[in-house]
């Protein structure tokens, strides 16, 4: 069992109200963590409630546990009485308990002590007046004022009646009033039943009948004096808004401030506002503040925007005593808030813009939010110079600043449009319209005019085939609707127009083929014409100007320029499975397939029938391949008297000077033999076989074609 301080059972403990602690002394050191407010308790005797405080192990003596109450242990006790306390140390068997360093403690223990009797001396000090309002000797006290008295301590409310009062100085009777004691029981307010008299000295009295809570009376009566304000004719000292103000809120409540207190009964019908120039007052209420100085006008409905109002205060308004009226009526004016007129801050496209897409939706941006309802019929688009609006839906953004014109169909190309924003468009509140209408214009995109980029035959060409179908190529796609025998024509130079079978536009819309009927005349200049009515593919923009070119058809003397010379007597033996042989076009003029050239192939092998594949390749003078005429099977030509015409070159290629024609044979067998014949049907009525022998023909007749796989030859046409 620990030793207690104060000792257990002690009585008349005089610890005081503060700096008091209870100690429990143990025989061995304690675990500091086990000493806390949960294991060391303090209670009033007979109570189960633990008193607040702090418990801890003495840092200088680990065998001593200390409990410090959070306040004096006498705080809850009634004066002139003592109190019994029980300190408790919780031990084993509890959820928490004080333990030694090994974690053991025998049992819960408790002590007891009793405090000394508190003796409270009786209150014999009389109260005093510590302050008052208004201050003694003050002037200008409000006629509606309520004087107050403040005491040095709490007073008995029941002892106030008839003891605190005011009266006119020198008068024998008190001013009729009631008394109000504040909740703190220190301040008393005198509440007159009527306004005080103006310019009058009043005396305040506090008689000795008032008592504090101990029953001590005021030692001597307390008197002070003050003078009320001298009533004068009321004037208007200010208004809200001030006279001449602008931008007053339409929901606002105008106020009038007077120089002195006024009599509310004189306000009826004397304070009002109306629209300037009108004889009708704004309906509303007029209320006087509690200090009788400020009047507030509250309209029943909001005022109108952008409107001048006049305020009236008639000179019938009197001071609070109802003695002195205003010397003159008061007038003032103000203007309510006027929303800023909207303006057009920008457009898309900008005014004067060109190349605007026909699928576009013009946009108008306003300087401020607008009233959507005011847009109806006020925002439109029309062709410049036209009187009809473009059918369109007009929409507005969520912030009410951006308007979009959405035409129901694409606009027209190459067209000037004018946009209109009429001055009926209003700002968001629907009060202020645009100061002026707004106009702007723009031009839609105009497709580039088509132009001729080339012709076949080229302008000035000669030796052109009589069966030619001239082709015109454009630099961009053109409209098929503008391609006809009216827009494309041929004419004999200086003579009649040529009948045309057809005028055909290519699938890529870039080339037009002119097909004349019948076959053109020899050695004739033909002029070809293209009207400027031909338009680009959209059908909007025509050619800037008409176009013409000419060419001359072939001379009939070219019919006998082919002369096939035969050399050799034996067939050429093929050493490999491929064989190439060919000829070159000679002559000083272009040959445009006027004379059909045919190539025949003869195959022969003793005792067998042979066949193969023939390819015809056409190369230009630089050895570049320009055309290949497929894989064409041959037939057996075992009889030396039978020929087979393989290819008619005039139907597939326009031969030009120095063009080379190669015949490649592939039989699949090195034992096959081949003979090739070149024939002009106009020059020779029969078929002439040209048989090549050996691998090194005479250079006088042949030239070697060195870039091929085998030694082939170019057969000369003269």
C-alpha positions in Angstrom: 0.0 0.0 0.0 1.4 3.4 -1.0 1.9 6.4 1.3 -0.4 9.3 0.5 0.2 13.1 0.6 -1.9 14.5 2.0 -2.0 11.5 4.3 -5.0 9.3 4.0 -7.7 10.4 6.4 -6.4 13.9 6.7 -8.9 16.6 7.5 -8.8 20.4 7.2 -6.5 20.3 4.2 -5.8 23.9 3.3 -4.4 23.5 -0.2 -5.9 26.7 -1.7 -7.6 27.0 -5.0 -4.5 26.4 -7.3 -1.1 24.7 -7.3 -2.3 21.7 -5.4 -1.3 18.0 -6.1 -1.9 14.6 -4.5 1.1 12.2 -4.3 1.2 8.4 -3.9 4.6 7.0 -2.6 5.5 3.4 -3.5 8.1 1.0 -2.3 9.7 0.4 -5.6 10.2 2.2 -9.0 7.1 2.3 -11.3 6.7 2.0 -15.0 6.2 5.6 -16.2 3.8 4.5 -19.0 1.4 3.0 -16.4 0.9 6.3 -14.5 -1.7 8.3 -16.3 -5.2 9.8 -15.8 -6.7 6.4 -16.4 -4.8 4.7 -13.6 -4.5 7.5 -11.0 -8.0 9.0 -10.2 -9.5 11.7 -8.0 -13.2 11.8 -7.0 -15.4 13.7 -4.5 -16.6 11.3 -1.8 -19.8 9.6 -2.7 -19.4 10.5 -6.5 -18.5 8.1 -9.3 -17.3 11.0 -11.5 -13.5 11.4 -11.9 -12.3 15.0 -11.6 -10.3 16.4 -14.5 -6.5 16.7 -14.2 -3.2 15.2 -15.1 -1.4 12.1 -13.7 2.3 11.3 -14.2 5.4 9.7 -12.6 7.8 12.1 -10.7 10.8 12.5 -12.9 13.1 12.9 -9.9 11.6 10.0 -7.9 10.3 7.1 -9.9 8.5 5.7 -6.9 6.2 8.7 -6.6 3.0 9.1 -8.7 1.5 12.6 -8.9 -2.1 13.8 -9.6 -2.6 17.5 -10.4 -6.2 18.8 -10.6 -7.0 20.9 -13.6 -8.5 23.6 -11.3 -8.7 24.2 -7.6 -10.3 21.4 -5.7 -12.6 23.8 -4.0 -14.1 25.3 -7.2 -17.2 23.3 -7.1 -17.9 23.7 -3.4 -20.3 26.1 -1.7 -18.6 28.7 0.5 -18.4 27.9 4.3 -18.3 24.2 3.6 -15.6 21.5 3.3 -15.4 18.6 0.9 -14.1 15.0 1.1 -12.0 13.6 -1.7 -10.8 10.0 -2.6 -7.6 9.4 -4.6 -7.6 6.0 -6.3 -4.7 3.9 -7.7 -5.9 1.2 -10.1 -4.0 -2.1 -9.9 -4.4 -5.7 -11.0 -7.7 -6.8 -12.3 -8.3 -3.6 -14.2 -7.9 -2.8 -17.9 -5.3 -0.2 -16.9 -3.3 0.0 -13.8 -0.1 1.3 -12.2 2.7 -1.3 -12.5 6.3 -1.8 -11.3 9.1 -2.2 -13.8 8.3 -6.0 -14.0 4.7 -5.4 -14.7 3.2 -6.4 -11.4 1.0 -4.6 -8.9 -0.9 -6.2 -6.0 -4.3 -4.5 -5.9 -6.3 -1.3 -6.3 -5.8 1.1 -3.4 -7.5 4.3 -2.4 -7.0 7.1 0.2 -9.0 10.0 1.5 -8.7 13.6 2.7 -11.0 16.4 3.6 -10.5 20.0 2.8 -10.8 22.8 5.3 -14.0 24.8 5.6 -14.1 27.8 3.2 -15.0 31.0 4.9 -16.3 33.7 2.6 -16.5 37.1 4.2 -19.8 39.0 3.7 -20.2 41.7 0.9 -20.6 45.1 2.6 -19.3 47.3 -0.1 -21.9 49.6 -1.6 -22.2 49.9 -5.4 -21.3 53.0 -7.3 -22.3 54.5 -10.6 -19.4 53.8 -13.0 -20.8 55.6 -16.1 -23.8 56.9 -18.0 -25.0 58.0 -21.4 -25.1 60.7 -22.5 -22.1 62.1 -20.7 -22.7 64.6 -18.0 -22.7 68.1 -19.5 -23.1 66.9 -23.1 -25.3 68.7 -25.6 -27.1 67.8 -28.8 -28.6 64.7 -27.3 -31.1 63.1 -29.7 -34.8 63.6 -28.8 -35.3 59.9 -29.3 -32.5 59.0 -27.1 -32.6 56.5 -24.2 -30.2 57.4 -21.3 -28.3 54.6 -19.6 -26.7 54.1 -16.2 -23.8 51.6 -15.6 -23.0 50.3 -12.0 -19.8 48.9 -10.6 -21.4 45.5 -9.9 -24.5 43.5 -10.4 -27.7 45.0 -9.0 -31.0 43.8 -7.8 -33.6 44.5 -10.6 -36.4 44.7 -8.1 -34.8 47.7 -6.4 -34.6 49.8 -9.6 -38.2 51.0 -9.9 -38.5 54.7 -9.1 -34.8 55.0 -8.3 -33.4 55.6 -11.8 -35.1 58.5 -13.8 -34.7 61.6 -15.8 -36.5 65.0 -15.6 -36.4 68.4 -17.1 -34.0 70.4 -15.1 -35.9 72.5 -12.6 -39.1 70.5 -13.1 -40.8 68.8 -10.3 -42.0 65.7 -12.1 -40.0 62.9 -13.8 -40.2 62.2 -17.5 -42.6 59.3 -18.1 -40.4 56.3 -18.9 -39.8 52.6 -18.3 -36.7 50.9 -17.1 -34.9 48.1 -18.7 -32.2 46.1 -16.8 -29.6 44.4 -19.0 -28.9 40.7 -18.6 -25.6 41.5 -17.0 -27.5 43.2 -14.2 -25.1 46.1 -14.4 -26.6 48.5 -17.0 -30.1 50.1 -16.7 -31.8 52.0 -19.6 -34.3 54.7 -19.3 -36.9 54.4 -22.1 -39.1 57.6 -22.4 -42.6 57.0 -23.6 -42.3 60.1 -25.8 -39.6 62.1 -27.5 -37.6 64.4 -25.3 -38.1 68.1 -25.7 -35.7 70.0 -27.9 -33.0 72.3 -26.6 -33.8 71.3 -23.1 -31.6 70.5 -20.1 -32.4 67.2 -18.5 -31.1 65.8 -15.2 -30.6 62.1 -14.6 -31.1 60.8 -11.1 -30.0 57.5 -9.4 -31.4 57.4 -5.9 -30.0 55.5 -2.9 -32.8 52.9 -3.1 -30.9 50.8 -5.6 -29.1 47.8 -4.1 -26.4 45.3 -5.2 -27.0 41.5 -4.9 -25.8 41.6 -1.3 -28.4 44.2 -0.5 -25.9 47.1 -0.2 -27.5 50.4 -1.2 -25.9 53.2 -3.2 -24.1 55.3 -0.6 -25.3 58.6 -2.1 -27.6 59.7 -4.9 -26.0 60.3 -8.3 -27.0 63.2 -10.5 -25.9 64.2 -14.0 -27.3 66.5 -16.7 -27.4 66.8 -20.5 -29.0 69.0 -23.1 -31.0 67.8 -26.0 -30.6 68.9 -29.6 -32.1 72.2 -30.7 -34.7 71.2 -33.3 -34.3 73.0 -36.6 -36.0 72.9 -39.9 -35.0 69.6 -41.5 -33.1 69.7 -44.8 -32.0 67.0 -47.2 -28.4 66.3 -46.5 -28.0 63.6 -49.0 -29.6 61.2 -51.4 -28.8 57.8 -52.9 -28.3 58.0 -55.7 -26.9 61.5 -55.7 -28.6 64.0 -57.9 -27.5 63.6 -61.5 -26.2 60.1 -61.0 -26.4 57.6 -63.8 -26.4 53.8 -63.9 -28.7 53.4 -60.9 -29.8 49.8 -60.5 -33.4 49.2 -61.6 -33.8 47.0 -58.5 -32.4 49.7 -56.3 -34.2 51.5 -53.4 -33.6 55.3 -53.4 -32.9 56.8 -50.0 -33.1 60.4 -48.6 -31.0 61.4 -45.6 -32.2 64.4 -43.5 -30.2 66.8 -41.5 -32.2 66.1 -38.4 -34.9 63.7 -37.2 -38.2 64.1 -38.8 -41.8 63.3 -37.9 -42.9 60.2 -39.7 -46.5 61.3 -39.7 -45.6 64.2 -42.0 -44.2 61.9 -44.8 -47.4 60.5 -46.2 -47.6 61.5 -49.9 -44.8 64.0 -49.4 -41.8 61.8 -50.5 -42.0 60.1 -53.9 -40.3 59.5 -57.2 -41.7 59.6 -60.8 -40.4 59.3 -64.3 -39.2 62.7 -65.5 -41.9 64.5 -67.4 -44.6 62.2 -66.0 -47.3 63.2 -63.5 -47.7 59.7 -62.1 -45.7 58.6 -59.0 -43.9 55.3 -58.9 -45.9 52.9 -56.8 -44.1 51.7 -53.7 -43.5 52.1 -49.9 -41.8 54.9 -48.0 -40.2 53.9 -44.7 -38.4 55.9 -42.0 -35.4 54.5 -40.3 -35.4 53.9 -36.5 -33.3 57.0 -35.9 -35.9 59.1 -37.9 -33.3 60.4 -40.2 -33.2 58.2 -43.3 -36.2 57.5 -45.6 -36.1 54.5 -48.0 -38.3 54.4 -51.1 -39.0 50.8 -52.2 -40.8 50.6 -55.6 -43.3 47.8 -56.0 -41.8 46.8 -59.3 -38.3 47.4 -60.7 -37.6 50.7 -62.3 -37.2 51.0 -66.0 -33.8 50.9 -67.7 -32.3 54.0 -69.4 -34.9 56.2 -67.7 -34.5 59.6 -65.9 -36.4 59.7 -62.6 -37.1 62.7 -60.4 -37.4 62.6 -56.6 -39.6 64.9 -54.6 -39.5 65.9 -50.9 -42.2 68.4 -50.1 -41.7 71.1 -47.6 -44.5 69.8 -45.4 -41.9 67.4 -43.8 -41.4 68.5 -40.2 -38.8 67.9 -37.5 -39.4 65.1 -35.1 -41.4 67.4 -32.7 -43.7 68.4 -35.5 -42.8 72.0 -34.9 -40.6 73.1 -37.8 -41.2 72.2 -41.4 -38.7 72.2 -44.2 -37.9 75.7 -45.5 -38.4 74.5 -49.1 -39.2 71.4 -51.1 -36.3 69.3 -52.4 -35.9 67.9 -55.9 -33.3 65.6 -57.4 -32.9 63.4 -60.4 -31.1 60.2 -61.5 -30.9 57.9 -64.5 -31.2 54.2 -64.2 -28.7 51.8 -65.6 -28.7 51.7 -69.4 -27.1 48.5 -70.9 -24.4 49.2 -73.5 -25.7 49.0 -77.1 -24.3 46.0 -78.9 -22.0 46.4 -81.8 -20.5 44.0 -84.4 -16.9 43.4 -83.3 -16.1 41.0 -86.1 -17.3 38.8 -88.9 -16.2 35.6 -90.7 -15.4 36.1 -93.5 -14.2 39.7 -92.9 -15.8 42.4 -95.0 -14.3 42.5 -98.4 -12.9 38.9 -98.2 -12.7 36.9 -101.4 -12.5 33.1 -102.0 -15.0 32.3 -99.3 -16.1 28.6 -99.5 -19.6 28.2 -100.9 -20.4 25.6 -98.2 -19.4 28.1 -95.4 -21.6 29.5 -92.7 -20.9 33.2 -92.1 -20.4 34.2 -88.5 -21.1 37.5 -86.7 -19.5 38.3 -83.3 -21.0 41.0 -81.1 -19.3 43.1 -78.5 -21.7 41.9 -75.8 -24.4 39.3 -75.2 -27.6 40.0 -77.2 -31.2 39.1 -76.8 -31.8 36.1 -79.0 -35.4 37.1 -79.7 -34.3 40.3 -81.3 -32.4 38.4 -84.1 -35.6 37.3 -85.8 -35.6 38.9 -89.3 -32.7 41.2 -88.3 -29.8 39.1 -89.4 -29.7 38.0 -93.0 -27.7 37.3 -96.1 -28.4 38.1 -99.8 -26.7 38.4 -103.2 -25.3 41.9 -103.7 -27.8 43.9 -105.6 -30.5 41.3 -105.1 -33.7 41.8 -103.2 -34.2 38.2 -101.9 -32.7 36.9 -98.7 -30.6 33.7 -98.8 -32.7 30.9 -97.1 -30.8 30.2 -93.9 -31.1 29.2 -90.3 -29.7 31.7 -87.8 -28.4 30.3 -84.6 -26.6 31.9 -81.6 -23.9 30.6 -79.2 -24.6 29.7 -75.6 -22.9 32.9 -74.4 -25.2 34.9 -76.7 -22.3 36.8 -78.4 -21.8 34.8 -81.6 -24.4 34.3 -84.4 -24.0 31.8 -87.2 -25.9 32.1 -90.5 -26.4 28.5 -91.9 -27.6 28.6 -95.5 -29.9 25.7 -96.4 -27.9 25.2 -99.6 -24.4 26.0 -100.8 -23.8 29.6 -101.8 -23.1 30.4 -105.5 -19.6 30.5 -106.8 -18.0 33.8 -107.9 -20.7 35.8 -106.2 -20.7 38.9 -104.0 -22.9 38.5 -101.0 -23.9 41.2 -98.5 -24.6 40.5 -94.8 -27.1 42.6 -92.9 -27.4 43.2 -89.1 -30.3 45.6 -88.5 -30.3 48.0 -85.6 -33.3 46.2 -84.0 -30.8 43.7 -82.4 -30.7 44.4 -78.7 -28.4 43.6 -75.8 -29.3 40.6 -73.6 -31.7 42.5 -71.4 -33.7 43.6 -74.4 -33.4 47.3 -73.5 -30.8 48.9 -75.7 -30.7 48.4 -79.5 -27.7 48.8 -81.8 -27.0 52.4 -82.6 -26.9 51.7 -86.3 -27.3 48.8 -88.7 -24.2 46.9 -89.8 -23.4 45.8 -93.4 -20.5 43.8 -94.8 -19.8 41.9 -98.0 -17.7 39.1 -99.3 -17.1 37.1 -102.5 -17.3 33.4 -102.8 -14.6 31.2 -104.3 -14.2 31.3 -108.1 -12.7 28.1 -109.7 -9.7 28.7 -111.9 -10.5 28.8 -115.6 -9.4 25.8 -117.6 -6.7 26.1 -120.2 -5.3 23.9 -123.0 -2.1 22.2 -121.9 -1.4 20.2 -125.1 -2.8 18.8 -128.4 -2.2 15.7 -130.5 -1.2 16.3 -133.2 0.7 19.3 -132.0 -0.1 22.6 -133.7 1.7 22.9 -137.1 2.2 19.1 -137.4 2.5 17.7 -141.0 2.2 14.3 -142.4 -0.8 13.6 -140.1 -2.8 10.5 -140.8 -6.1 11.1 -142.7 -7.8 9.0 -140.0 -6.5 10.9 -137.1 -8.8 11.8 -134.2 -7.3 14.9 -132.7 -7.0 15.0 -128.9 -7.0 18.2 -126.7 -5.6 18.0 -123.2 -6.6 20.5 -120.4 -4.7 21.6 -117.3 -7.7 20.7 -115.1 -10.9 18.7 -115.1 -13.6 20.2 -117.3 -17.4 19.9 -117.2 -18.8 17.3 -119.5 -21.9 19.4 -120.1 -19.7 21.9 -121.9 -18.1 19.3 -124.3 -20.1 19.0 -127.6 -19.8 19.4 -131.4 -20.7 23.0 -130.7 -17.8 23.8 -128.4 -15.2 21.6 -130.4 -15.0 22.0 -134.2 -12.8 21.3 -137.2 -12.6 23.3 -140.4 -10.7 23.0 -143.6 -8.5 26.1 -143.6 -10.4 28.8 -145.4 -13.2 26.3 -146.2 -16.1 24.4 -144.8 -16.4 22.8 -141.3 -15.7 19.1 -141.0 -18.5 16.8 -139.9 -17.8 15.3 -136.5 -18.9 11.8 -135.6 -18.4 12.5 -131.9 -16.6 14.6 -129.3 -15.6 12.4 -126.4 -14.4 13.5 -122.9 -12.0 11.1 -121.2 -12.8 9.3 -118.0 -10.4 11.5 -116.1 -12.1 14.6 -117.5 -8.8 16.0 -118.8 -8.8 15.1 -122.5 -11.3 15.5 -125.4 -11.1 13.4 -128.5 -12.5 14.8 -131.8 -13.6 12.1 -134.3 -14.1 13.5 -137.8 -16.2 11.9 -140.5 -15.3 10.9 -143.2 -11.5 10.2 -143.6 -9.7 13.5 -144.0 -8.3 14.7 -147.4 -4.6 14.3 -148.3 -2.2 17.3 -147.9 -4.8 19.5 -146.3 -4.5 22.1 -143.5 -7.2 21.6 -140.9 -8.0 24.1 -138.2 -9.4 22.9 -134.8 -11.4 25.2 -132.6 -12.3 25.2 -128.9 -15.0 27.6 -127.8 -14.5 29.6 -124.6 -17.7 28.2 -123.4 -15.8 25.2 -122.1 -15.9 25.3 -118.2 -14.0 23.7 -115.3 -15.6 20.6 -113.8 -17.9 22.6 -111.4 -19.4 24.3 -114.5 -18.7 27.7 -113.1 -15.6 29.3 -114.8 -15.2 29.3 -118.5 -12.0 29.4 -120.5 -10.5 32.9 -120.6 -10.5 32.8 -124.4 -11.2 30.4 -127.4 -8.3 28.2 -128.5 -7.3 27.0 -132.0 -4.5 25.0 -133.7 -3.9 23.4 -137.0 -2.2 20.4 -138.7 -1.6 19.1 -142.2 -2.5 15.6 -143.4 -0.1 13.2 -145.0 1.2 13.6 -148.6 0.1 10.6 -150.8 3.7 10.3 -152.1 4.5 8.5 -148.9 2.7 5.3 -150.1 5.8 3.9 -151.8 8.5 4.7 -149.4 8.8 1.1 -148.2 11.1 -1.1 -150.2 11.9 -4.5 -148.9 15.1 -6.1 -150.1 15.6 -9.8 -149.8 19.0 -11.3 -148.9 20.1 -14.7 -148.0 18.9 -18.1 -149.1 18.7 -20.2 -146.0 16.8 -20.1 -142.9 18.5 -18.9 -139.8 19.4 -21.7 -137.4 18.4 -20.9 -133.8 21.2 -21.7 -131.4 19.0 -20.8 -128.4 15.3 -20.9 -127.6 15.0 -17.1 -128.3 15.5 -15.1 -131.4 15.1 -11.4 -132.0 15.1 -9.6 -135.4 13.8 -6.2 -136.5 13.8 -3.2 -138.8 14.2 0.6 -138.4 12.1 3.3 -140.1 14.0 5.6 -142.4 13.1 8.7 -144.3 13.0 12.4 -143.7 9.4 12.9 -142.8 7.2 11.5 -139.9 5.2 8.4 -140.9 2.0 8.4 -138.9 0.8 4.9 -139.9 -0.5 6.1 -143.3 0.7 2.9 -144.9 0.0 -0.4 -143.1 3.1 -2.4 -142.3 2.7 -6.1 -141.8 5.1 -8.6 -140.2 4.8 -12.3 -141.2 6.6 -15.2 -139.6 7.5 -18.6 -141.2 8.3 -21.6 -139.1 9.9 -24.7 -140.5 11.5 -27.9 -139.2 12.1 -31.0 -141.2 9.7 -33.7 -140.3 7.8 -31.8 -137.6 5.3 -29.1 -137.1 6.5 -26.2 -135.0 4.8 -23.2 -133.4 5.8 -20.5 -131.0 5.1 -17.2 -129.4 5.9 -13.9 -131.1 6.1 -10.5 -129.4 6.4 -7.2 -131.2 8.2 -4.5 -129.4 8.6 -0.9 -130.5 11.4 1.2 -129.3 12.3 4.9 -130.0 15.6 6.1 -131.4 17.1 6.0 -127.8 16.3 2.4 -127.4 13.5 3.1 -124.9 10.6 0.7 -125.0 7.4 2.6 -125.9 5.0 -0.2 -126.7 4.7 -3.9 -126.6 2.1 -5.8 -128.5 1.4 -8.8 -126.3 2.2 -12.4 -126.8 0.8 -13.7 -130.1 0.9 -17.4 -131.0 2.2 -18.3 -134.5 1.0 -21.2 -136.7 3.0 -23.7 -138.7 4.3 -22.5 -142.0 6.0 -25.6 -143.3 5.1 -24.9 -146.8 7.3 -22.2 -148.4 4.4 -20.9 -150.3 2.2 -20.2 -147.2 2.4 -16.9 -145.3 0.9 -15.7 -142.1 0.3 -12.1 -141.4 1.0 -11.5 -137.7 0.7 -7.8 -136.9 -0.7 -4.7 -138.7 1.4 -2.0 -137.1 -0.6 0.9 -138.5 -3.5 0.0 -136.3 -1.6 0.1 -133.1 1.3 2.5 -133.4 2.3 5.6 -135.3 5.7 4.9 -136.7 8.2 7.8 -136.7 11.6 8.2 -138.3 14.2 6.0 -136.6 11.6 4.0 -134.6 12.7 0.4 -134.3 10.4 -2.6 -134.5 11.7 -5.8 -133.0 10.2 -9.3 -133.5 11.0 -11.8 -130.7 10.4 -15.5 -131.2 10.4 -18.0 -128.5 9.7 -21.6 -129.6 11.1 -23.4 -126.6 13.4 -25.5 -128.9 16.9 -24.7 -130.3 16.2 -26.8 -133.4 13.4 -24.6 -134.7 14.0 -22.4 -137.7 12.3 -19.1 -138.3 11.8 -16.8 -141.3 10.5 -13.2 -140.9 8.9 -11.1 -143.6 8.2 -7.4 -143.6 5.6 -6.2 -145.9 3.9 -3.0 -147.0 0.5 -3.8 -148.5 0.6 -0.6 -150.6 4.1 -1.2 -151.9 3.9 -4.9 -152.6 0.9 -6.9 -153.4 2.5 -10.2 -152.3 4.3 -11.3 -149.3 8.1 -11.3 -149.4 10.0 -13.6 -147.1 13.3 -12.3 -145.8 15.4 -15.2 -144.6 18.4 -14.5 -142.5 21.4 -16.9 -142.4 24.4 -17.1 -140.1 25.1 -15.0 -137.0 27.1 -12.2 -138.7 25.1 -10.6 -141.5 26.7 -8.2 -143.8 27.2 -4.7 -142.3 26.4 -3.2 -145.6 22.8 -4.2 -145.3 22.4 -4.7 -141.5 23.5 -3.1 -138.3 23.8 -5.0 -135.1 21.4 -4.5 -132.3 24.0 -4.9 -129.5 21.9 -4.5 -126.4 19.8 -7.6 -126.9 20.5 -11.1 -125.7 21.3 -12.4 -129.2 22.9 -10.8 -132.2 19.8 -9.5 -133.9 19.7 -7.0 -136.8 17.9 -3.8 -137.8 16.5 -4.2 -141.2 16.7 -1.0 -143.1 13.7 0.5 -144.8 14.5 2.9 -147.6 
